[in-house]
Amino acid sequence: MIICPINLCMFVEIAGTPTGNNICTVFASNAEIQSWILAKGYNPKTFNYNLPHARFFIIKSCTGDDIHKSIKYDIWASTEIGNRRLDKAFCDNANKGPIYLFFSIIASGYFCGMAEMLTPVDYTTSATVWAQDKWKGVIKVKWIFIKDIPNNQLSHIKLVNNENKPVTYSRDTQELYPEPGCEMLKIFFDYRSRSSILDKFEYYDKREVEMRKDKIALLRPANPGVVITNH
């Protein structure tokens, strides 16, 4: 893994984590990416999906780039309304059960993974890694399932709290009630997917560096002392 200085990569501004030290990490090779993925233990062979006190939310991401960053840095951020909704759910459900987030990229035709929300929203900080800088706050998450599941495998699940619409027509941070949430979780566990964003991780990792170079270039008129270097 290559450590890049701030003049190339910028950084994730999260106090108390390695990524808060004006550096970021870039995988040196696809082999290193695969080793990292294996160590993470995604898509476990056993999982308890009968969780009556769990709460479930749909997350709609604008880009695959942001899903990549979420997986790589174990964080997420939503809109102002979305952050408030997730934060309240986390606090209300403390010591009762987990909060699970089902992710889908807008207009992709599939869901791409599920993560557990580990912390409430930290409104005192923001990450600089997102495709757009408008996402404020930081939620720490743990990705559990990362696999592409076509919408047609999930469209039978209805949102009784949203006019019985299919779950595939959800808006960002739409909540699922426990029964359909557990059903969706079981599908994530059982479904044998042939693809996932992990297959494209090297591509997104390279895009991350290029996007950060572009952000630094935009800062140059205001800060002529910034120098972009390749490593």
N, C-alpha and C positions, 0 to 999 in steps of 0.2 A: 504494500500500500504506500502510495506517494503522499507526502505531506506538502501541501502547497502554501506559499505565503499569501498574506491578505491581498497583495497587489494583483494577484491572479484570481483568487477564488472568493474573495470576501469571506463571510463566515456565518454560521448560525449563532445568533446572539442569545445564548441561553446560559445564564450564570450557573456555575457549578458543574458544567459538563465539559468534556474535552473539546467540544466544538466552540466553546466560548473563548478560546485563547488565540483569536485572530488567525486561525488556520482552518483548513478543511482537508478532508481526505479524498483521494482519487484512487480508484483501484488501478493497479499497474497492468493487469492482464485479465482476460476472461477466466483463466484458471483460478486466479485469486478471487474473482467474483463467485465462482462456483463453490470454492472452499468456504467462503463467508456464508453463502446461502445454506450450505449443508450444516454449518455450525449453528445457524439460527433455529433449525428444527421446524421449519414451516410445514404445514399440512401434516399434523401428527396422525399417527395410526389409531390412537384412541382419544376420545374426547366426550365429555359429558354434555349432551345437548338437551337434557331434560332439566331446565332451570326455571322453575316457576317464579322466582323473584328477580330474574334478569330483566333488563330493559334493552330494547333494540331500536336502532335508528338507521335510516338510509342516508348515505353520504353521496352527493353528486359532485364529482370533480370536473373542473373545466378541461383539464389536460392530463395526459399520461405522465407528463413531466412532474406534476405535483404528486401523483401516486408514487413515482420513483423516489422523490425526496422524502415522502412520508415513511416509506419502507426503509430507506437508507438511514434516516436520522431518528426514526421512532417518534415522530411528532405529527401534529395536524393543526390546522387553523381553519375556522369557518367564517361566514359573514358575521356581522354584529348580532343579528337576530339568531343565527345558528349557534354562535358561541354561547349566548345567553340560555338558549334552550338546552344545549348539552351540559352546560355548567350546572343549571338547576337540577337536571335529571341526576347528574353525578352526586350532587350534594344531598338530594332527597333520598337517593338509594344507598347512601353510605351505610355499610355494615349489613346490608340486606342482600345484595346481589350485584353481579357485574353489569357494566354497560358495554354492549357490543355494537360495533359500527359496520354496516355492510356498504362496501364501496362500489360505485359504478361511474365510469367516465361518460359524460353527457354525449348522447347520440352514438354510443359505441355498439349498442345492441347486446350488451352482456354486463354482468357484474364481475369484478376482478379480484375481490378479496374481502376478508373480514378481520377486524382488529378489535382489541379490547381497549377501552378508554381507561387509562391508569391514574390520571390526575384531573382535578378541575382545571378550568381555563386559567392560565397565568396571564393576567391582563397587564402585568408590569413589563413584559418583554415581547418581542416579535422575532420571527425568523426571516432571514434575508434570502432564503433559497427558493421561494416560490416563483412561478412564472410571472406573476403579477405582485407588486409590492403592497397591494391594498389589504391583504389578509393580516389581521392584527391578533395578538395573543398567541399563546402556545398551549397545546394539549399534548401530553405525553401518551403515546399509544404503544401497544404491543401487537404486531401483526401475527395472526395465527394461521389463517388460510389464505393462500395466494394462488388462485386458479381462475381461469376464465369460465364462467357459467353463462351460457346463452339465455336471453330473456325467456325463450319458450320453455325453459326448464323451471321457470319460477312464476310465470304469469298466472298460474292457477291460484296463487296465494293472494287473497284479497285483503284490502285495508278497510276493516269494518269501521274505523275511525275517520275514513275519508271516502264516503259514498260507495264503499265496496269496490273501489277501483283496484286493478291489479297492482301488485307491488312494483312492477316494472314501470308504472306511471307515477312514481313517487317524486316529490320535490325534495330538495336538500333538507336534511335533518327531520324528515318525516318519521314519526315514531310508529313502530309496529307493536301491537299488543303481544303479550307473552306467547299465546298459542301459535299465531302465524310466525312470530319471531323464532320460536323453537323449531318449527317446521322448516323454515328457511335455513336455520343453522344446521339441521340434519342433512339437508341437500348439499350444503357446503362441505360437510364431512364425507358424504357418500359419493358425490359426483366425481367421476374419473375424467378429468379434463386433460386435453392433449396440448394445451397452451396456457401461458400465463405471462404477465409482464416481466417475470424473472428471465424469460427467454430473450428479452430485449434490454436487459439491464446494462450491458456494455454500451449499447447505442445511447441509452439515456444518460449514462455516466459521462460520455463524451459530449453530449449536448449540454450537460450541466456546466462543464468547463467553458464551452463556447458562449453560453448565455451569460455567464459571469464576466467573461471578457467584454461582452457587449455592454453590460451594466457599468463596468469600470470605464469603458470608452466614453460613455455618456457623462461621467463625472470629470473628465479631463479638462473641459473649459473652466470649470469651477475650481479645479485643483490640478494645476499644471505639473505638480510634483509627482503625480501618480504615474508609475511606469508599468506597462504590461510586459511580462516576460513569459516565455514558454519553458516548461519543465518536463 
